[in-house]
Amino acid sequence: MNPILCQHNPKRSRFSLPNDIWKWGLKPQGFSILAYLCYLHTHRKYFIAPSADEIATQLHMSADMAAEQLSELNHRGLLDQHMAPVFKNTSGRGNFFSLPNELFFLNIGHGAITVYAYLLYCEDRRTHQCHPSYRTISAAVHLAMSTVIKHIAKLVDKQFITVENTTYIDKHGMKWNGNNQYTILPIQAAMDYCYQQQMLRLEKQALMHQQAKNTP
């Protein structure tokens, strides 16, 4: 069981990224690595740069891909010599959005992390809702729309968000489907779901082990 799931006040466990990050054309792998390093640098008292293997395991990518994206982030000046994120020439003070620390420990992978981060960027902080189109999300996160749809389904299944279909009436009185309305759920919901799944897996493993022992 991952100890991150035992934190009691996830609202206080967040880190910030600049809004301008969506203008930098990062692939989901590069975005998630940069976000992960930002999390580590913000919350570890003594920052120790992780290996490409650690990053690959944490973000569900190959070690070669992690090494390639680290090289690209370095080349673009987004990391310093210690692999700490460097955010220069952002639009100004206060133009940031925040992500929950737990995001990296809930087993969703770099693509879903990036889609979720974009929804948080778009989120109305009062209502916790947003309604970007699939096309808008696809362009922002550099993924095909079909892949975006799969990641949104994963986020719904793992209780990060809910999705509501919307409709609108045009000036001719015709009814059309509108953009989805996304509601960002408290991260505790995703943490609870992950914990429940872990417990179910443990119970299943224990049952299989007991059955194997009882088999002559």
HELIX and SHEET records of a PDB file:
HELIX    1   1 PRO A    3  CYS A    6  5                                   4    
HELIX    2   2 PRO A   10  ARG A   12  5                                   3    
HELIX    3   3 ASN A   19  LYS A   23  5                                   5    
HELIX    4   4 PRO A   28  HIS A   43  1                                  16    
HELIX    5   5 ALA A   52  LEU A   59  1                                   8    
HELIX    6   6 ALA A   63  HIS A   75  1                                  13    
HELIX    7   7 ASN A  101  PHE A  105  5                                   5    
HELIX    8   8 GLY A  109  CYS A  122  1                                  14    
HELIX    9   9 TYR A  134  VAL A  141  1                                   8    
HELIX   10  10 MET A  145  ASP A  157  1                                  13    
HELIX   11  11 ILE A  187  ASN A  214  1                                  28    
SHEET    1   A 2 ARG A  14  PRO A  18  0                                        
SHEET    2   A 2 PHE A  96  PRO A 100 -1                                        
SHEET    1   B 3 GLN A 129  CYS A 130  0                                        
SHEET    2   B 3 GLN A 181  ILE A 184 -1                                        
SHEET    3   B 3 ILE A 161  GLU A 164 -1                                        
SHEET    1   C 2 THR A 167  ILE A 169  0                                        
SHEET    2   C 2 LYS A 175  ASN A 177 -1                                        
END                                                                             
